[in-house]
Amino acid sequence: SVNGGEPLVIIDGVPALNGYSFQNMNSDDIENISVLKDGAASIYGAKAANGVILVTTKKGKGKVSVDYNFNMRFNTNGITGFSPSMSEYAQMWLAANKEEKVPEWWAWVSQENMERMAQGIEGIYPTQYYGDIFIGNANRLEEMFATRFSYQHNLSISGATDKSDFRISAAYADNQGNLATAYDGQKQINLRLNYGYQLAEWIRLETGASLVNTDTESPSVGLDNTLYGNDMPFFPAKNPYGQWYANFGNVGDRQSVAATSDGGRDNKKSLTTRIDMKAIVDIWNGISFEGMASFQNEEFRRERWVTPVQTYDWFGNPAQQLVNATVTGLNTTDPSNLAHNNPGYLTVAENYFYQYYSALLKYNKTFADVHTISVLAGINAETLAWRKTATAREKFEDNGVYDLGLADPSSALANSGGKGSSGTYSYLARINYNYAEKYLIELLGRRDGDSKFAKDYRFKNFGSLSLGWVFTQEEFMKFVTPVLDFGKVRFSYGEGGNNAGLGDFLYASAIGQGVTYLGSPLTGQISTSLKNSGLINQTLTWERVGQKNIGIDLNFLRNR
């Protein structure tokens, strides 16, 4: 779709709260992963317009068993030869000037200087713009990055009887990036419980619970294009006095080693909990009922601070400028949007609470040993409520204690936040017909509604058709079965709804209320505004996404 979107992640039959819930899963808990696309994904509704990733977690089997495993990974730098050495830089400059009618030496003054650089001679060089500066063989990548290791512990207990099964697992991981100047990684704890109980011959109950706690820490600044895209490899990280050495000897506005080491930290903590409950009831003669409820909650916290970094020339004198990345500035409208500001101290608190409910009535029956009919009908509903607050100060001085209250009280203050909710409600029906595992047909219909649209445009109908022919089941194709175990030709066409990129309540005018600071000293004044500039669209509705698929599935030599 031109409006974007991403695959829907389904974990044990329930949509995940967000992509991080999938990314932060313990891989040791996963039984299998499969991908659905085109019409086959339509059963999962509007969010499946861009495909579905199906994840099934492990359940208890057999006798009680205890499993433990440990893995360690060494992370090394990949392709790093994109920056020349001092000698290579000078050789290229000398070669380029041979093609010029009038040689151009820029700040390096003369051919003599360039020839010394080409020989790799370190020392004090005269320059046109920066005075006498030290030029040496410096490798920013070696100063910035080194081999780091990551590790993970996994422990699980599982088992099953005739009536019940269980699996309990725990994991602890520390995954580190290759940054050598400061810690850059994520520590993570995973806990999961899967439990099933056959309450009676006709009813089974299943429960799943999980917890994911992550602590991600990294430098707040410095991992940007100043690392490799601006300066030539002439300037070591430090001068002889152990001070941060300025780029171009005395400019000082770019120094990624100094920025990542002393420029501040960005700490993010996330706690995601999830509880799933499911009941499967065998009613009578192929008719069954399946009810499911899921509750997922994420608490996210962020603390980020930036401290100005001073660099020095080779002789210990302060450079002209602070490192640019550590110069703070504050956007008082949206302090948490780091694309447009760089606050000295920022705190963010977010909460997301997701609820999912599903009720399905199923019928499955085989007639005359060759005709199999499956029918499914039901409803599902989901809601998402969120809250967010962000507060920032423009300036912060590092005194070893990190708190918003210790930021410079005379500097600008900004805050933002809000809360909202949205939900969807769907009716669905599906019919499958299978003749002798040879001819397959599926019809699916849905009616999806979303609170993002006005009342008269909230619900739309969608559907799909799938056809399949397992040609290896035909008598006239038996001659290929010693080599080709399974062969199927399939066709599908489906239409689904897409609401990616849409905000809540775009059909209604929204009013924002905040505080604007004016005067000297700064005084807070209540201010109101139209959040959507008064522009509304009461006829906004679902985007209709159609997908066609023609394919062939082949399995050879008993799936070897």
C-alpha positions in Angstrom: 0.0 0.0 0.0 1.2 3.5 -0.7 0.0 4.4 2.8 2.5 2.0 4.3 1.9 -0.6 7.1 3.7 -3.5 8.5 3.1 -7.2 9.0 0.7 -8.3 11.8 2.4 -10.4 14.4 0.2 -13.2 15.9 1.6 -14.9 19.0 -0.4 -18.0 20.0 -3.4 -16.8 18.2 -3.4 -13.3 19.5 -2.0 -10.1 18.0 1.1 -8.8 19.7 0.9 -5.4 21.3 3.6 -4.0 19.0 6.7 -5.1 17.0 8.9 -5.0 20.1 6.9 -7.7 21.8 8.0 -10.0 19.0 11.6 -8.8 18.7 12.1 -9.2 22.4 10.8 -12.7 22.7 13.1 -15.4 24.0 14.0 -17.4 20.9 14.2 -20.5 23.1 10.4 -20.2 23.7 9.5 -20.3 20.0 8.2 -23.6 18.6 7.8 -22.4 15.0 7.3 -19.3 12.9 5.3 -19.1 9.6 4.3 -16.3 7.2 0.9 -15.7 5.6 0.3 -13.3 2.7 -2.3 -12.5 0.1 -5.8 -13.9 0.6 -4.7 -16.5 3.2 -4.0 -13.6 5.7 -7.5 -12.1 5.3 -8.8 -14.2 8.2 -6.9 -11.9 10.6 -8.6 -8.7 9.4 -7.5 -5.2 8.6 -4.1 -5.3 10.2 -3.2 -8.3 8.0 -3.3 -6.3 4.8 0.5 -6.3 4.8 0.9 -10.0 5.7 0.9 -12.0 8.9 3.8 -13.5 11.0 2.4 -16.5 13.0 4.4 -17.4 16.1 3.7 -20.5 18.2 5.4 -20.9 21.5 6.4 -24.2 23.1 4.1 -26.3 25.3 4.8 -29.0 27.7 5.3 -32.6 26.4 6.0 -36.0 28.0 7.7 -36.5 31.3 8.8 -33.6 33.5 12.1 -32.3 32.2 14.5 -29.5 33.1 16.5 -27.8 30.3 19.3 -25.3 30.6 21.5 -23.8 27.9 24.0 -21.0 27.6 25.3 -19.2 24.5 27.9 -16.6 24.0 28.5 -14.5 20.9 31.6 -12.4 19.9 30.6 -9.4 17.9 33.3 -8.1 15.6 33.4 -5.2 13.2 32.1 -5.8 9.7 33.2 -3.9 6.6 35.3 -1.0 7.9 37.6 0.0 5.0 35.6 3.0 3.9 38.0 5.6 5.3 41.5 6.1 3.9 44.6 6.4 6.0 46.6 9.6 6.2 49.0 8.4 3.6 46.2 7.2 1.2 44.4 10.6 1.6 47.5 12.5 0.6 48.4 10.2 -2.3 44.9 10.7 -3.8 45.2 14.5 -3.4 48.6 14.5 -5.1 47.3 12.3 -7.9 44.3 14.6 -8.4 46.5 17.7 -8.6 48.5 16.2 -11.4 45.3 16.7 -13.5 44.9 20.3 -12.5 46.3 23.3 -14.4 46.5 25.2 -11.2 47.3 23.0 -8.2 44.9 23.3 -5.3 46.2 22.4 -1.8 43.3 23.9 0.2 44.2 24.3 4.0 47.3 22.1 3.6 49.2 25.0 2.0 51.7 23.2 -0.2 52.8 20.1 -2.1 55.6 19.7 0.4 53.1 19.2 3.2 51.2 16.7 1.1 54.3 14.7 0.3 55.1 14.5 4.0 51.6 13.2 4.7 51.9 10.7 1.9 55.0 9.3 3.6 52.9 8.9 6.9 55.0 11.5 8.8 53.3 12.7 11.9 54.0 16.1 13.4 53.1 19.8 13.5 51.9 21.1 10.1 51.3 24.7 9.1 47.8 25.3 7.6 46.1 28.1 5.8 43.0 28.4 8.1 43.8 26.7 11.4 47.4 27.7 12.2 50.0 25.1 13.3 48.2 21.8 14.1 49.2 18.2 14.8 48.4 15.7 12.0 48.9 12.0 12.7 47.9 8.6 11.7 44.5 8.2 13.4 41.9 5.5 12.9 38.6 6.6 14.3 37.1 3.2 13.8 39.8 1.5 16.0 39.3 4.2 18.6 35.5 3.8 18.6 34.9 0.1 18.1 36.2 -3.2 19.4 35.2 -6.8 19.8 32.4 -7.2 22.3 30.6 -10.3 23.6 26.9 -11.0 24.2 25.5 -13.9 26.2 22.2 -15.5 27.2 21.1 -18.0 29.8 17.9 -20.1 29.2 16.2 -22.3 31.8 12.9 -24.2 31.3 10.8 -26.8 33.1 8.1 -28.7 31.2 5.9 -31.7 31.3 2.5 -33.2 30.5 0.0 -35.8 31.7 -3.3 -37.1 30.2 -5.1 -34.1 31.5 -2.6 -31.2 31.7 0.6 -29.8 30.3 2.8 -27.0 31.4 6.0 -25.2 30.5 7.8 -22.5 32.5 10.8 -20.7 31.2 13.2 -17.9 32.2 16.0 -16.2 30.3 18.6 -13.5 31.0 20.5 -11.8 28.2 23.1 -9.1 27.8 23.4 -8.1 24.2 26.2 -5.5 23.4 27.1 -3.5 20.4 30.7 -3.0 19.3 31.2 0.4 20.8 34.4 0.7 22.8 34.0 4.1 24.3 30.9 3.4 26.4 28.4 0.7 27.1 26.0 0.3 24.2 23.6 -2.6 24.7 20.5 -4.1 26.2 20.0 -6.3 29.3 16.8 -8.4 29.2 14.8 -10.7 31.4 12.1 -13.0 29.9 9.6 -15.1 31.9 6.9 -17.3 30.3 4.2 -19.8 31.5 2.1 -21.9 29.2 -0.5 -24.2 30.9 -3.3 -26.3 29.5 -5.9 -28.4 31.4 -8.5 -30.8 30.1 -11.3 -29.9 32.6 -13.6 -32.5 31.1 -13.8 -34.6 28.0 -15.6 -31.8 26.2 -13.8 -28.7 27.5 -10.1 -27.6 27.6 -8.7 -24.5 29.2 -5.4 -22.9 28.2 -3.5 -20.0 29.9 -0.4 -18.2 28.8 1.5 -15.5 30.7 4.7 -13.7 29.9 6.9 -10.9 31.1 9.7 -9.1 29.2 11.8 -6.5 31.0 14.4 -4.6 29.0 17.0 -2.1 30.0 18.7 -0.4 27.0 21.6 1.9 27.5 23.6 3.9 24.9 25.4 7.2 24.4 22.9 10.0 23.8 25.0 11.6 21.0 28.0 10.8 18.8 26.8 7.8 16.8 26.1 9.9 13.7 27.7 11.0 10.4 30.4 12.9 12.3 31.9 9.4 13.0 33.0 8.9 9.4 31.5 11.4 7.0 33.1 14.8 7.8 36.7 14.7 8.8 39.8 13.1 7.4 41.7 10.5 9.5 44.3 13.0 10.8 43.2 13.7 14.3 43.8 11.3 17.2 41.1 11.2 19.9 43.4 12.8 22.5 46.3 15.2 22.7 49.5 14.5 24.8 47.7 16.0 27.9 45.0 13.3 27.8 42.4 15.9 26.6 40.0 15.4 23.8 41.8 16.6 20.6 39.9 19.0 18.4 39.2 18.3 14.7 41.4 20.5 12.5 43.5 21.2 15.6 41.4 23.9 17.1 37.9 23.9 15.7 36.4 21.3 18.0 32.9 21.0 16.6 33.1 17.3 15.7 34.6 14.6 17.8 32.6 11.3 18.0 34.9 9.6 20.5 34.5 12.5 23.0 30.8 12.7 22.3 30.1 9.0 23.0 32.3 9.0 26.0 31.4 12.2 27.8 28.4 13.6 25.9 25.6 12.0 28.0 23.5 8.8 28.2 20.2 7.6 26.8 18.6 5.0 29.1 15.3 3.2 28.1 13.4 0.8 30.3 10.4 -1.3 29.2 8.3 -3.7 31.1 5.8 -5.7 28.9 3.3 -8.2 30.5 0.8 -10.3 28.8 -2.0 -12.8 30.0 -3.9 -15.0 27.5 -6.9 -17.1 28.4 -8.6 -19.6 26.1 -11.5 -22.1 26.3 -12.2 -24.8 23.8 -15.6 -26.5 24.0 -16.6 -29.5 22.0 -20.4 -29.0 21.7 -21.7 -31.8 19.6 -21.0 -33.8 16.4 -18.3 -31.7 14.9 -19.5 -28.4 16.4 -17.1 -26.6 18.8 -16.7 -23.2 20.4 -13.5 -21.3 21.0 -13.3 -18.2 23.2 -10.2 -16.2 23.9 -9.2 -13.1 25.8 -5.8 -11.4 26.0 -4.6 -8.4 28.1 -1.2 -6.8 27.3 0.4 -3.9 29.1 3.6 -2.0 28.4 5.3 0.5 30.7 8.1 2.5 29.0 10.5 5.0 30.7 13.2 7.0 29.2 15.9 9.3 30.7 18.3 11.1 28.4 20.8 13.7 29.2 23.4 15.6 27.2 26.4 17.4 28.6 28.5 19.8 26.6 32.0 18.5 25.7 35.0 20.8 25.3 37.9 19.7 23.1 41.5 21.1 23.0 44.3 21.8 20.6 47.5 19.8 20.6 49.1 22.2 23.2 46.2 22.0 25.7 44.3 25.2 24.8 40.5 25.1 24.5 39.1 24.8 21.0 37.0 27.4 19.4 33.7 25.4 19.7 32.0 22.8 21.8 31.3 19.5 20.1 28.2 20.2 18.0 26.3 17.1 19.1 26.6 18.1 22.7 25.2 21.6 22.3 21.7 21.5 23.7 18.6 23.1 22.4 14.9 22.7 23.2 11.8 22.6 21.2 9.1 23.7 23.6 6.3 22.2 21.5 7.5 18.6 21.4 10.5 18.0 23.6 10.6 14.3 23.0 11.0 14.7 19.2 14.8 14.4 18.9 14.7 15.1 15.2 14.1 18.7 16.0 15.7 19.4 19.3 18.5 18.2 21.7 17.4 18.9 25.3 19.9 18.8 28.1 17.7 16.5 30.2 14.6 14.6 29.0 12.3 12.2 30.8 9.5 10.3 29.0 6.8 8.0 30.5 4.5 6.0 28.3 1.8 3.3 28.9 0.0 1.1 26.5 -2.8 -1.2 27.4 -4.2 -3.6 24.8 -7.2 -5.9 25.1 -8.3 -8.6 22.6 -11.5 -10.7 22.7 -12.5 -13.4 20.3 -15.5 -15.8 20.1 -15.6 -18.4 17.3 -18.1 -21.1 16.5 -16.6 -23.9 14.4 -18.0 -26.9 12.4 -15.9 -29.6 10.9 -17.3 -32.8 9.2 -16.3 -35.4 6.7 -18.9 -37.1 4.5 -18.4 -40.3 2.5 -14.7 -40.3 3.4 -13.9 -37.7 0.7 -16.0 -34.6 1.3 -14.7 -32.4 4.2 -16.4 -29.2 5.1 -15.2 -26.7 7.7 -17.2 -23.7 8.7 -16.1 -20.9 11.0 -18.1 -17.9 12.2 -17.5 -15.4 14.9 -16.5 -12.0 16.2 -13.4 -10.4 17.6 -12.8 -7.0 19.2 -9.7 -5.1 20.3 -9.0 -1.8 22.1 -5.8 0.1 22.7 -5.5 2.8 25.4 -2.3 4.9 25.6 -0.9 7.7 27.8 2.3 9.7 27.3 4.1 12.5 29.1 7.5 14.1 28.3 9.3 16.8 30.2 12.6 18.5 29.4 15.1 21.2 30.4 17.4 22.9 27.9 20.6 22.7 29.9 22.1 20.1 32.2 25.5 19.9 34.0 26.9 16.5 34.9 27.6 16.3 38.6 27.2 12.5 38.9 23.5 12.6 39.9 21.0 12.3 37.1 17.5 13.8 37.6 15.4 16.3 35.9 15.2 18.4 39.1 19.0 18.9 38.9 18.9 20.4 35.4 19.6 24.2 35.1 16.5 25.8 36.6 17.1 29.0 34.6 17.1 27.3 31.3 14.0 26.7 29.1 11.4 24.1 30.3 9.0 22.2 28.0 6.5 19.4 28.4 4.1 17.5 26.3 1.8 14.6 26.6 -1.7 13.2 26.2 -3.8 10.1 26.1 -6.1 8.4 23.7 -7.8 5.2 22.7 -9.0 3.3 19.7 -10.7 0.1 18.9 -11.9 -2.3 16.2 -14.8 -4.7 16.0 -15.2 -7.4 13.3 -17.6 -10.1 12.1 -16.1 -13.0 10.2 -17.1 -16.2 8.4 -15.1 -18.8 6.5 -16.0 -21.9 4.6 -13.5 -24.6 3.5 -14.3 -27.5 1.2 -11.9 -30.3 0.6 -12.5 -33.2 -1.8 -10.2 -36.2 -1.1 -7.3 -33.9 -0.2 -7.2 -33.1 -3.9 -9.4 -30.1 -4.7 -9.5 -27.3 -2.2 -11.6 -24.1 -2.0 -11.9 -21.5 0.7 -14.3 -18.5 0.9 -13.9 -15.8 3.5 -15.9 -12.8 4.4 -15.4 -10.1 7.0 -17.0 -6.9 8.2 -14.5 -4.7 10.0 -15.2 -1.5 11.9 -12.7 1.0 13.3 -13.2 3.9 15.8 -10.9 6.0 13.7 -13.7 6.6 11.2 -17.0 8.5 11.5 -20.2 6.5 12.3 -21.5 6.1 8.7 -18.0 5.2 7.3 -16.8 3.0 10.2 -17.7 -0.5 8.8 -16.6 -2.0 5.4 -16.9 -5.5 4.0 -13.9 -7.5 2.8 -13.3 -11.0 1.6 -11.1 -13.5 -0.2 -11.2 -16.6 -2.4 -8.6 -19.4 -2.5 -8.4 -22.4 -4.8 -6.0 -25.3 -4.7 -5.3 -28.5 -6.7 -3.0 -31.2 -5.2 -2.0 -32.7 -8.5 0.2 -35.4 -6.8 -3.0 -37.0 -5.6 -4.2 -37.7 -9.1 -3.8 -41.3 -10.4 -2.2 -40.1 -13.6 0.6 -38.3 -11.6 1.6 -41.3 -9.5 4.7 -41.9 -11.6 6.4 -38.7 -10.1 5.8 -39.6 -6.4 9.1 -41.4 -5.9 10.8 -38.1 -6.4 8.0 -35.5 -5.9 6.2 -36.2 -2.6 3.8 -33.3 -2.8 2.7 -30.8 -5.5 0.0 -28.2 -5.3 -1.1 -25.4 -7.6 -2.9 -22.6 -5.8 -4.6 -19.3 -6.7 -6.0 -16.7 -4.3 -7.5 -13.2 -4.4 -8.3 -11.2 -1.4 -9.3 -7.7 -0.4 -8.6 -6.3 3.1 -8.8 -3.0 4.8 -5.8 -0.8 5.7 -5.8 2.0 8.2 -2.0 2.5 8.6 -0.8 5.9 9.4 -4.2 7.3 10.5 -4.6 9.1 13.8 -7.5 8.8 16.2 -10.7 10.8 15.7 -9.7 12.5 12.4 -13.4 13.1 11.7 -13.7 15.5 14.7 -12.0 18.8 15.7 -9.6 18.2 18.5 -8.4 20.9 21.0 -5.0 20.8 22.6 -4.2 22.6 25.8 -0.8 23.3 27.2 1.5 25.9 28.8 3.4 28.6 27.0 6.3 30.3 28.8 6.6 34.1 28.1 8.4 37.0 29.6 11.4 37.4 31.8 11.5 35.7 34.1 9.6 33.0 32.3 6.0 32.8 33.3 3.7 29.9 32.3 0.4 30.9 30.5 -2.4 28.4 29.7 -2.7 28.1 25.9 -5.1 26.3 23.7 -4.9 25.3 20.0 -6.6 23.2 17.3 -4.6 20.0 17.1 -5.5 19.3 13.5 -5.8 23.0 12.4 -9.5 22.6 12.2 -9.2 20.3 9.2 -11.5 17.3 9.5 -12.7 14.6 7.2 -16.0 12.9 8.1 -16.0 10.7 5.0 -12.6 9.2 5.7 -12.8 5.4 5.6 -10.8 2.2 5.0 -8.3 1.9 2.2 -9.1 -1.3 0.2 -6.0 -3.4 -0.5 -6.4 -6.2 -3.1 -3.8 -9.0 -3.4 -3.6 -11.8 -6.1 -1.4 -14.8 -5.8 -0.6 -17.7 -8.1 1.9 -20.3 -6.9 3.0 -23.8 -6.8 4.2 -25.8 -3.7 6.6 -28.7 -4.2 8.1 -31.2 -1.7 10.9 -33.5 -2.9 12.4 -36.7 -1.5 10.4 -36.9 1.7 11.1 -33.2 2.5 14.8 -33.8 2.6 
